[in-house]
């Protein structure tokens, strides 16, 4: 059994008209491109609001806890008969 090789005409060979990296943006394009900037700004604002809220709630919880301890101490003193 003999094998024959078939040659393709030159027009059937794949041609590459652009280099593989032609679709990637250059560094200069990335520096001046502002698409997606709004989304990043909203994410930063939301992060700041979230961190501020957590910090504020933590301080508020400590203040409320101290106030309730004072009230509880007042009730305990009044039940014990000492004012």
Rosetta blueprint (number, residue, H / E / L):
1 X L
2 X L
3 X L
4 X L
5 X L
6 X L
7 X L
8 X L
9 X L
10 X H
11 X H
12 X H
13 X L
14 X L
15 X L
16 X L
17 X L
18 X L
19 X L
20 X L
21 X L
22 X L
23 X L
24 X L
25 X L
26 X L
27 X H
28 X H
29 X H
30 X H
31 X H
32 X H
33 X L
34 X L
35 X L
36 X L
37 X H
38 X H
39 X H
40 X H
41 X H
42 X H
43 X H
44 X H
45 X H
46 X H
47 X H
48 X H
49 X H
50 X H
51 X H
52 X H
53 X H
54 X H
55 X H
56 X H
57 X H
58 X H
59 X H
60 X H
61 X H
62 X H
63 X H
64 X H
65 X H
66 X H
67 X H
68 X H
69 X H
70 X H
71 X H
72 X H
73 X H
74 X H
75 X H
76 X H
77 X H
78 X H
79 X H
80 X H
81 X L
82 X L
83 X L
